[in-house]
Amino acid sequence: MVTEQKRLDVIANNLANSATVGYKKEGVTSQSFDEHLAVKIRDASVDWRKEKIGTLSLGVKIGEVYTDYKDGSLRETGNTFDFAIDGDGFFAVSYTNKDGVTSTQYTRAGQFTVTNEGYVVDPDGNHLMANGGFLQIPVDAGEVRVDLSGGVYADGQYIDTITLTDFEDYDYLKKFGETRCFPVNGAREKEASGMIRQYYTEQSNVNVVSEMVNMITITRAYEAGQKVIQTIDGTLEQAANSIGRVSG
């Protein structure tokens, strides 16, 4: 029941973020508990000797929560600073925590805006990284264009190139919030092969119908476990109150 509850929590979070730009759905794996050796101790059937009677499985437990990094569909928005990655790779953003420590995080969520100083930032105010540092657009620029390779042009003049980063193994990425992640020890960067499409955003890769079907299945499994516990509880109660009652 604990495992099914965790799976249900993950699916509920997926459904809540089904419309979140750049969100990658999560899943849960299950694994069995380690088997334990069962032994008869001081049993009359074997002359009061200890005797091995085999192994005992203690059921299922949560393995790990993982992220599915498959691409979501692209949606045209017409907004100048909406970018989608068509293929592999991540946008790099500069994140500063509450202690003032700055680090680079990665995201597929390409909804950006421009500050009064011309810096391109995400909805949380994190700066979009380019080859030259923080991407900054001239405040008086009339037209901003981004080509497929990430080159940024303001009124026809080259400004900078948006940084795209990819990793050899996404298992070495740890999720932060709903749409960002950061590498852990063992992560290896590689050249990103994706192209940047301006005026588009990448939608969540959550399949709502599939998640709803899974939710129904998990709910029924949880209820079945509940009924088993209630049945055992009722049996123990009857044993304690009826069979174990001492007649006066």
C-alpha positions as CSV (number, residue, x, y, z in Angstrom):
1,M,0.0,0.0,0.0
2,V,2.9,2.4,0.7
3,T,4.3,1.6,-2.8
4,E,1.0,2.2,-4.5
5,Q,0.5,5.5,-2.5
6,K,3.9,6.7,-3.8
7,R,3.0,5.8,-7.3
8,L,-0.3,7.6,-6.9
9,D,1.5,10.7,-5.6
10,V,3.8,10.7,-8.7
11,I,0.9,10.4,-11.1
12,A,-1.0,13.1,-9.4
13,N,2.0,15.4,-9.8
14,N,2.3,14.5,-13.5
15,L,-1.3,15.3,-14.1
16,A,-1.0,18.6,-12.2
17,N,1.9,19.5,-14.6
18,S,0.4,18.2,-17.8
19,A,0.2,21.8,-19.1
20,T,3.5,23.0,-17.7
21,V,5.9,24.0,-20.4
22,G,9.0,21.8,-20.5
23,Y,7.9,19.5,-17.7
24,K,9.1,15.9,-17.9
25,K,7.0,13.2,-16.4
26,E,8.1,11.0,-13.5
27,G,7.7,7.4,-12.8
28,V,8.3,4.9,-9.9
29,T,10.0,1.6,-10.0
30,S,9.3,-1.2,-7.6
31,Q,11.6,-3.9,-6.2
32,S,11.3,-6.8,-3.8
33,F,12.6,-6.6,-0.2
34,D,15.6,-8.8,0.5
35,E,14.6,-12.4,1.2
36,H,15.2,-13.5,4.8
37,L,16.1,-16.9,6.0
38,A,13.4,-18.6,8.1
39,V,14.6,-21.0,10.9
40,K,12.8,-23.2,13.3
41,I,13.9,-22.4,16.8
42,R,13.4,-25.0,19.6
43,D,10.7,-26.8,17.6
44,A,9.5,-30.2,19.0
45,S,9.1,-31.6,15.5
46,V,12.9,-31.6,15.0
47,D,13.9,-32.6,18.5
48,W,14.3,-29.0,19.7
49,R,17.1,-28.2,17.1
50,K,17.4,-25.2,15.0
51,E,16.6,-26.0,11.4
52,K,16.5,-23.9,8.2
53,I,13.2,-24.0,6.5
54,G,13.8,-21.8,3.5
55,T,13.6,-18.1,2.6
56,L,10.8,-15.7,3.1
57,S,9.9,-12.8,0.8
58,L,8.6,-9.7,2.6
59,G,6.9,-8.2,-0.4
60,V,7.5,-5.1,-2.5
61,K,9.1,-1.7,-1.8
62,I,9.8,1.5,-3.8
63,G,12.8,1.3,-6.0
64,E,13.4,4.8,-7.3
65,V,11.6,7.8,-8.7
66,Y,12.9,8.5,-12.2
67,T,12.3,11.2,-14.9
68,D,11.3,10.4,-18.4
69,Y,13.2,12.9,-20.6
70,K,11.4,12.1,-23.9
71,D,10.6,15.1,-26.0
72,G,7.3,16.8,-25.7
73,S,5.3,18.3,-28.6
74,L,6.1,21.8,-29.9
75,R,3.5,24.5,-29.8
76,E,3.7,27.7,-31.7
77,T,3.1,30.8,-29.6
78,G,4.3,33.7,-31.7
79,N,6.2,35.2,-28.8
80,T,9.7,36.5,-29.6
81,F,11.3,35.0,-26.5
82,D,9.7,31.6,-26.5
83,F,12.2,29.0,-27.5
84,A,11.9,25.3,-28.0
85,I,14.6,22.7,-28.4
86,D,14.0,20.4,-31.3
87,G,16.1,17.4,-30.4
88,D,18.5,16.7,-27.6
89,G,19.9,19.3,-25.2
90,F,19.1,21.7,-22.5
91,F,19.1,25.5,-22.0
92,A,21.5,26.6,-19.3
93,V,20.3,29.1,-16.7
94,S,22.2,30.8,-13.9
95,Y,20.6,30.0,-10.5
96,T,21.4,31.7,-7.2
97,N,20.1,30.1,-4.0
98,K,19.1,31.9,-0.8
99,D,22.7,31.7,0.5
100,G,23.9,33.6,-2.5
101,V,25.6,30.6,-4.1
102,T,25.4,30.6,-7.9
103,S,25.3,27.5,-10.0
104,T,24.2,26.5,-13.5
105,Q,21.0,24.5,-13.9
106,Y,19.5,23.1,-17.0
107,T,15.9,23.1,-18.4
108,R,13.8,22.4,-21.5
109,A,11.3,25.1,-20.5
110,G,11.8,27.9,-23.0
111,Q,9.4,30.6,-21.9
112,F,11.7,33.6,-21.4
113,T,11.2,37.4,-20.9
114,V,13.4,40.4,-21.1
115,T,14.2,42.6,-18.1
116,N,14.5,46.4,-18.2
117,E,18.2,46.0,-18.6
118,G,17.8,43.7,-21.6
119,Y,18.7,40.4,-19.9
120,V,16.8,37.4,-21.0
121,V,15.4,35.5,-17.9
122,D,13.1,32.6,-17.2
123,P,9.8,33.0,-15.1
124,D,11.9,32.7,-11.9
125,G,14.3,35.4,-12.9
126,N,17.2,33.1,-13.7
127,H,19.4,34.4,-16.5
128,L,19.6,32.5,-19.8
129,M,23.2,31.6,-20.5
130,A,24.9,32.3,-23.9
131,N,28.5,31.7,-25.0
132,G,29.5,35.2,-23.7
133,G,27.7,34.9,-20.4
134,F,24.2,36.2,-19.6
135,L,22.3,36.8,-22.8
136,Q,21.5,40.5,-23.1
137,I,19.5,42.2,-25.8
138,P,19.9,45.9,-26.6
139,V,16.9,47.6,-25.0
140,D,16.2,49.6,-28.1
141,A,16.2,46.6,-30.4
142,G,13.3,46.6,-32.8
143,E,13.5,43.0,-34.1
144,V,15.1,40.0,-32.3
145,R,15.7,36.8,-34.3
146,V,17.2,33.5,-33.2
147,D,18.4,31.0,-35.8
148,L,18.3,27.2,-35.5
149,S,21.9,27.0,-34.1
150,G,21.0,29.5,-31.3
151,G,22.6,32.6,-32.9
152,V,20.9,35.8,-31.6
153,Y,20.5,38.8,-33.9
154,A,19.1,42.2,-32.9
155,D,18.0,44.4,-35.9
156,G,20.2,42.1,-38.1
157,Q,23.3,42.5,-35.9
158,Y,24.8,39.4,-34.2
159,I,24.6,39.5,-30.4
160,D,25.6,36.1,-29.0
161,T,24.8,32.4,-29.3
162,I,22.5,30.7,-26.8
163,T,24.2,27.9,-24.9
164,L,22.8,24.4,-25.4
165,T,24.2,21.5,-23.2
166,D,23.6,17.8,-23.4
167,F,24.7,14.9,-21.2
168,E,25.8,11.3,-22.0
169,D,23.6,9.8,-19.4
170,Y,20.5,11.5,-18.0
171,D,20.6,9.2,-14.9
172,Y,23.2,11.6,-13.6
173,L,20.8,14.5,-13.6
174,K,18.9,15.4,-10.5
175,K,15.6,17.2,-10.8
176,F,15.1,20.6,-9.2
177,G,11.6,22.0,-9.0
178,E,9.3,21.0,-11.8
179,T,11.3,21.9,-14.9
180,R,15.0,22.3,-14.0
181,C,17.7,19.9,-13.2
182,F,21.4,19.8,-12.3
183,P,24.2,17.3,-12.8
184,V,25.6,15.2,-10.0
185,N,29.0,13.4,-9.7
186,G,29.6,11.3,-12.7
187,A,27.7,13.4,-15.2
188,R,29.5,13.9,-18.5
189,E,28.6,16.8,-20.8
190,K,28.5,16.3,-24.6
191,E,27.7,18.5,-27.6
192,A,24.0,19.1,-27.9
193,S,22.5,18.1,-31.3
194,G,19.2,19.9,-30.9
195,M,18.0,23.0,-32.8
196,I,16.4,26.1,-31.3
197,R,13.0,27.0,-32.7
198,Q,12.0,30.6,-32.0
199,Y,8.3,31.3,-31.4
200,Y,7.7,27.8,-30.0
201,T,7.6,26.1,-26.6
202,E,8.0,22.5,-25.8
203,Q,4.9,21.1,-24.0
204,S,4.9,18.6,-21.2
205,N,5.5,15.0,-22.3
206,V,2.7,13.7,-20.0
207,N,0.0,11.6,-21.7
208,V,-3.1,12.5,-19.7
209,V,-5.2,9.5,-20.8
210,S,-2.4,7.1,-20.0
211,E,-1.9,8.7,-16.6
212,M,-5.6,8.5,-15.8
213,V,-5.7,4.8,-16.7
214,N,-2.7,4.2,-14.5
215,M,-4.3,6.1,-11.6
216,I,-7.4,3.9,-11.8
217,T,-5.3,0.7,-11.8
218,I,-3.2,1.9,-8.8
219,T,-6.3,3.0,-6.9
220,R,-7.8,-0.5,-7.3
221,A,-4.6,-2.1,-6.2
222,Y,-4.5,0.1,-3.1
223,E,-8.1,-0.8,-2.3
224,A,-7.3,-4.5,-2.7
225,G,-4.5,-4.1,-0.2
226,Q,-6.8,-2.3,2.1
227,K,-9.3,-5.1,2.0
228,V,-6.7,-7.7,2.8
229,I,-5.6,-5.7,5.9
230,Q,-9.2,-5.3,7.0
231,T,-9.8,-9.0,6.6
232,I,-6.8,-10.0,8.6
233,D,-7.7,-7.4,11.3
234,G,-11.2,-8.8,11.5
235,T,-9.8,-12.4,11.8
236,L,-7.4,-11.3,14.6
237,E,-10.2,-9.5,16.4
238,Q,-12.4,-12.6,16.3
239,A,-9.6,-14.7,17.5
240,A,-9.0,-12.4,20.5
241,N,-12.6,-11.7,21.4
242,S,-14.2,-15.1,20.6
243,I,-11.7,-18.0,20.4
244,G,-9.4,-16.6,23.0
245,R,-12.1,-15.7,25.5
246,V,-11.8,-17.7,28.8
247,S,-15.2,-19.0,30.0
248,G,-16.1,-18.1,33.5
